[in-house]
Amino acid sequence: MMLSTCTHSKAVFFNQLPGGERSIFKAIEDNYNFERLQSKLAQNSNNINAMEGDLNSVLHILCGA
């Protein structure tokens, strides 16, 4: 309930801005979302690297190489 109220309030505020200001807010929001995406991708990459290291360790133990 709180989220929908917040989203509605944001939409009302956003729609009342002049076009130029609206594009500035949109650019800020897009940049924030891009930074969050970059952070998630980096975290996923770290997780994959850790899993690859674990797999290499297991293979090393199993194969005795």
KOLLUMZA-527034 format. One record per residue: x, y, z of N, C-alpha, C in turn. Coordinates in steps of 0.1 Angstrom, whole numbers, plus 5000, padded with zeros to 4 digits. Example, Ala and Ser with C-alpha at 12.3 -4.5 7.8 and 13.67 -1.06 7.14 Angstrom:
# KOLLUMZA-527034
513249435078512349555078513249675078 512849785071513749895071512950005079 
END
This chain:
# KOLLUMZA-527034
500849885000500050005000500950135000 501950135008502850245009503550264996 504050154990504750164977503850224966 502650184965501750234955501550384957 501350424970501150564973502350644969 503550594972504850654969504950664954 504650564947504850564932503850664926 502650664931501650764926502050904929 502550934941503051064944504151104935 505051014932506251044923505751074909 504750994904504151024891503551164890 502751194901502151324901503151434901 504151424909505151524910505951534897 506251424891507051414879506251484867 504951454867504151504856503951654857 504151714869503951854870505251944867 506351874865507551944861507551984847 508252104844508452134830509252034823 509152024810509851924802511351914805 512052034806513452034808513851974821 513152014832513351954845513051804846 511951774839511551634838512751544833 513351594822514451514816515651504825 515851614833516951604843516751494853 515551494859515151394869515251254862 514751244850514851114843516251064841 517151164838518551124836519251084849 518851144860519351114873518850974877 517550944875517050814878517650704869 517850734856518450634847519850604851 520650704856522050684860522050604873 521150624882521050554894520750404891 519750384882519450244878520650174871 521350254863522550194856523650154866 523850244876524850214887524450084895 523150074898522649954905522949834896 522649844883522849724874524349694873 525149794872526649764872527049694885 526549734896526849674909526449524909 525249504905524749364904525549274895 525949334883526749254874528149224880 528749324887530049294893529849194904 528849194911528549094922528448954916 527648954905527448824898528748774893 529548854887530848814882531748764893 531748824905532548774916532048644921 530748624921530148494924530548384914 530548414902530948324891532448284893 533248384895534648354897534948274910 534148294920534248214932533848064930 532748054922532347914919533347844910 533847914901534847864892536147814900 536547894910537647854918537247734926 536047724932535647604939535647484930 535147494918535047384909536447334905 537347434903538747394900539347314912 539047364924539547294936539047144937 537747134934537146994934537746914923 537946964911538546884901539946844904 540646944910542046914914542046794924 541146794934541146694944540646554937 539646564929539146444922540146384912 540746464905541646414894543146394899 543446454911544746444916545746514908 545346614900546246684892546746804898 
END
